[in-house]
Amino acid sequence: HVVQSLMANEPKPADMSFKQYMYENFKHDVARGRDENRAIPHHGGLGDSASLRVISFNVHYFRAGYSDQDLHDSTEEVMQIVSQLNPDLCLLQEVPATLVPATQRRFSTLGYAHSVAAGSADVHVLAPSSASFAGERLHVMVLSKLPLVQSEAVPMLDGFAAHAEVALSNGAPLLVYSLHLSVRCVASKRHDEVQAVIAHARAKQAAAAGGTPLPVLIAGDFNQQNEPDYPAEEWRVIAADMARAQLSPTDGVMRALRASGYTPSFEAAAITRPLPPTSAWNGAVVDYCYVNDAIGAHSRASLAVEASYVYYTLASDHLPLVTDLRVGVW
């Protein structure tokens, strides 16, 4: 909605900052999109071994609001959303360091017995003046109902991605990464961060028995808009606004992932759905789930994206990204 407002040259209320203006537009988008939440089908969970649901959610340190504005604690709202969507894997971003143990405990009550956390880049350390969790480093997490073969924090320059090798229903592995790329930085930094994750996944695949192809899923907050996600007239407005802010219109991340065989979930989905107008409070699509299918003579599993959705909520300043996958195992 904020892009449409800019296209229409609608005046911003004089008594409102531009950040407030963007958030008011985000609230409008959420109110308009809530009916679409009903289109997200019920997920039976582990009872259906061929179906896998993954959500990626920047939880804004479990506070409703936007950017550095903290409106209220939204922990219970987040947990209700997770309970309702019932994913097999939860990939979280912006979990404060001191809340990692509590998050593990809370999620374990919903069946997420396995987890890994990793500290994000230096830019994701909250300011000393922050109303909540001042000075704390925000973390990314993978929480899983499925067993983990192994897990680790994968270095990405001055931060880490959370990585887990998940055991699917027949024991076949799925490589999963939760990441939060840098912001307020040179665009090439995000490119280098994601290249570190791509290289890690490539090394894991090379080390697999017999060089067995392994399916890979990389999801999180990528902090960059991408031209293919917008109609040409909208992108012209976005690009002009980015130019005024002296921001690069591309960071090469999507191109690097595509070159390595990864496809965004909305593009790969068998059930075609329109791309959401936004995934974050600033009117941008910045949250992605990329899938690198593993189909080969020696692979034991493959992934096919059935559908991808966002869940409209004001529990955070980002919307949960829901990806339903069909797992082929043999």
N, C-alpha and C positions, 0 to 999 in steps of 0.2 A: 504493500500500500504506500510506503514512503517513496518508492521509485515512481509510482503513478502520480503521487502528489508533486514530485519534482518535475515530472513530465508536463503536468498541467499548470506548472508555475503557481501552485496554490501558496498563498502567503502563510508563513509560520506565525502563530500568535506572538505578539510582541513581548508578552510576559513569560515566554517559555524558551528555555535553552534548546539548542538543536538536539542535544541528547534526549531531553524530555520529549521533544517533538517526535523523534524516532521511536521512543518507547510507546508513546500514545498510538502511533501507527501500528506498532507491533501488537498492542492490546486489541486494536481493531481487527488485525489479521487473525488473532487467536479466537476472538468472538465469532468471526465469520467462519472459521475453520472447524469449530468444535463439532459440528454435525458430521464432519468427515471422520471423526474418531470412531463412529459406529461402523464405518466400512472396514475397519481393521478386524479380521476374523479372529474368532477364539482360537487359541493355540493350546493343544492338549499336552504339550510338553513331552517329557521323555517317554510317554506311552507310545508315541508314534516315532519309531526309530528312524524313519526316512525324512522326517521334518525337523528343521533346526531354525529357531528364532533367535536373532541377535538384536539387541538394542545398543546404540551408542548415545550417550547422554552427557552433555556438559551441564553439571548440576549447580554451577555458580555457587560453590561451597555451601550447598543446601540452604540457599537464601533466595527468596523471591526478590525481584528487583532487576537492576541492569547496571552493567559496568561497575562502578564503585558505589552504587546506590543500593543499600540494604534495606528492604522493606519489612520482611518478617521471615522467621524460620519456616522452611518449607519441607523439612525432613519427612514429616508424615505424608505430605502430598506426593513426594517422590516415591516413597515406599508403596503407597496405594497404586500409583501408576505402574510400578514394576510388578506388583501383585496382579493387577488387572491384565497386563500384557503377557505376563508369564513367560519371559524369554528363557532360553537355555543358557545364554551367555549375556552378561551385562558388561559393557565397556564404558567406564565412567571417566570424565575429565573434571578438573577443578575440585578435587577432594583435598581439604587442608590436611597437613601432616598429622595434626593431633586428632583428626577424625577418622584416620585410616583404620585403627583397631575397632572403633565403634561401628564403622561402616561394615567391616567384616562380620561383626557380631550380628548386626541388624539383618544383613543379607542372609546369614546362615539360618535364621529363623524361617526364611522363605525357600530354603533348600540349596542355597549357594554355599556349598561346603568347601570350595576350593577357590583360592584367589591369589593375586599377585599385584603389588603396587610399585610405582616408580615415580620419582620426583621429576617434575617438568622443568623446562628451561628457566634461566634466571629471571626472564621477563615475567614469569608466572609466580614470582614471589610477591605477596601482597605488601603494599606500602605500610610503613610504620603508622601512618595516619588512618589506616583502614578501620572501618567501624567494627568489623569482625575479623578475627584471626590475623591481627596485625603482625606483619613481618614473617608470616608463615609461607613456606613453599607449597604450592598446590601440586597434587599428585594425579596421575592417571592410574586406573585400575582395570583388571579383568576379574570378574566374579563368575564362577561357573558351577552349574549343576552336574556337569560331566567331569570325570576325573582328568587331572592334569598329569601328563607324562613328565613334563618338566616346565619350569617357569624361570624368568629372569628379567632384570632391567637391562634394556638394550641402549647403549650410549648413543645420543644424538647431539653432538657438540657439547653444549653446557647443560643438557638435560637428558632425560631418558624416556623411552617408550616402555610400556608394560607388555611383556610377551609371555604367551602360554602355548604350549603344545598340548592340544586337547585330544583326548581319546574318544573317537566316535563310537557308535554302537557296536561295531565289529572290531574295535581296537585300532582301526586305521587313524592316523594322526591328521589333525587340522592345525595349521599354524595361525595364531591370532595375535594381533597387535592393537593396542589402544594407545593413541598418541594425541598430543596437543602441540601443534606447531607454534613457532614463535610469532609474535605480533610486535608492532612498533620497532621494526628492524629492517635491514636491507632484504629485499625479496629473495636474494640468492641464499639467505640463511635457511629459509624453509625448504628450498630445493636440496640443500646439503643435508638437512635433517632427514628428509624422507629418503634420500639416497642411502643413508646409513641403515634405514630399516629395510629397504629393498635388498641391500647387500647382505644383511643378516639373514633374511629369508632365503636368498639364493645360496648362501653357505650352508644353511640347514638342509636345503634340498639336496645339495651336492653330497652332504655327509650321510644322507639317508641310505639305507641298505640298497645296494645296487643302483644308487642314483635314482631311486623311486620318486616320480613326481608327487609332490605334496600340495594339496589345496591350501591357499593362503587368503586370509581376510585381514585387511588393514582398515581401521575405522577410527574416527574421532573428529576433533575440531581442527580444521586445516587453515583457518584464518585467512582465506583468500577467495574472492569471487572469481568465477571463470566464465569467459565469454560464451562457450557453448551452452550454458545453462539459461541464457536469457534471449528473448526476441531481440532482433537487431536494434529496434528503436529504444528499448529499455537499456541495452548495453551502451548505447551512445551517451545516455544520460549518466549511467554509472561510471563510465570511463572518464567523462568530463569532470565528474565530481572527484574521482580519484586523482586526476591530474591537478585539480585545484589544491588538493591536500598533499600533493607531491608524493603520491603513492604509485607504485608500478602497477599497471593493469594486469600483469601476469608475473608469476614467480617460477613457472616451469614445472611445478609439482605435478599437475594433472598430466602434462606431456610426458614427464619422466615415468610416471606410473603406467600410462598407456603403453609406452615403449617397452616396458618390462612385462606386459601381458595382463595388466590389471584393468578392470572395467568398473565404472561407478554403478552402484546397485540399481539406481533408477533407469539407467540405460540398459542394463543386462536383464532386467525383470521380464519374465514371460508374460505377466499381466501388465499391460501398458497403463500407466497412470500419469497424469500431468505432474511435472516437477512442481514442488511447493513454491509459493511466492517468496518464502523466506525460511530460514532455519534458525534465525537469531534475531535479537531485539533491534539490530541496526538495519533490518530489511534485506539482509544478504543471505545467500545460500553458501554456507561455509562448512557445514557438517556433512561428511561423506562416509560411505562404506564402499571400499574397493575390494573386488574379489578377483583372485587369480585362480581359475579352475585348473585342476590337474587331471587331464585325460591323457593317458599314455598306456603303453603296452604293459607296464609293470605297476601302474598306480592301483591302490586299493580303495580309493574313494574319489569322488568328484562332487562338485557343488554346482547347482543351478539355481539362480535367483528366481524365485517365484513372483515376489512382489516386494515393493519398498514403500514405506509410508512415513510421514511425520505424525506425531501425536500432539495435538494442539493443547497447550497448557501454559499457565503463567507461574508454574512452580520454579522456573529458572528463567534466565534470559536467553536460553537456547531451547529448541524443541527436541525431544527424543526422536532419534531416527530408528525406525523399525525395519528390519530386513528379514524376510522369510525365505529360507533356502530349502531345496530338495537335495538330500544327500543320497548319492549313488554309491553303494559299497559292495565289494565283491572279494 
